[in-house]
Amino acid sequence: MRGKVVLVVSLFLSSALLAQNDSTIAATQQDSTAHPVQDEAAAKQAQADLAFKGHDPKKDANLNPFINRQINPDSNLSISPATNWNMNPLKENSVNPTRNSSINPMINLQLNPQSNDVLNPVIMRSLRPSTESWKGLFLFNDSNQLFGYISVATQNVMLSFDNSGTWNGYYVKAGRYMYNYFTLFGVWTGMFLCYDNQSGYNLFDKNARWTHIHIK
């Protein structure tokens, strides 16, 4: 009887040790699989921070149009299409896509991402803000909060993404200092960008009023 008791105790201890070893191995495996995921997330965040560096108007007053009046079209009339008609499509036919077919992506298909694969982020992954190696510009609202992303596809076309990275339109260069904004289907929204003469662009509505959205 004593021998049977010893045997049972020995088997119990062996089972307990095996169970402990199994749990230790499982925990180690979980740790080893968790670290690469954490490292990858940290690497992506570092890449995003690097891409954003030098574009933040909250940290650099020179990029903030509500502090730097030289890049504010309500203060600097030379960059306002309300007074500088050379970059106002309502006043200047050469920068109006309904009057100038060469800057209309519905006619000039080389400027249309739906027709030109080089401009299409669905095909060209490098144009997507979610790509690790992505570099581009950033849209900010009137509170200098991040509002979206801009990918420079070519010198004549820039793609627009919302702040979740969803493609929502594109800009076509119309003159030396401005771009017209089109929907994904190539319809002109009437909105347009004007260069601020320093660090980026300001977005204007179809009545040539500044929306307070700016690009850096």
Disulfide bonds with the S-S distance in Angstrom:
none
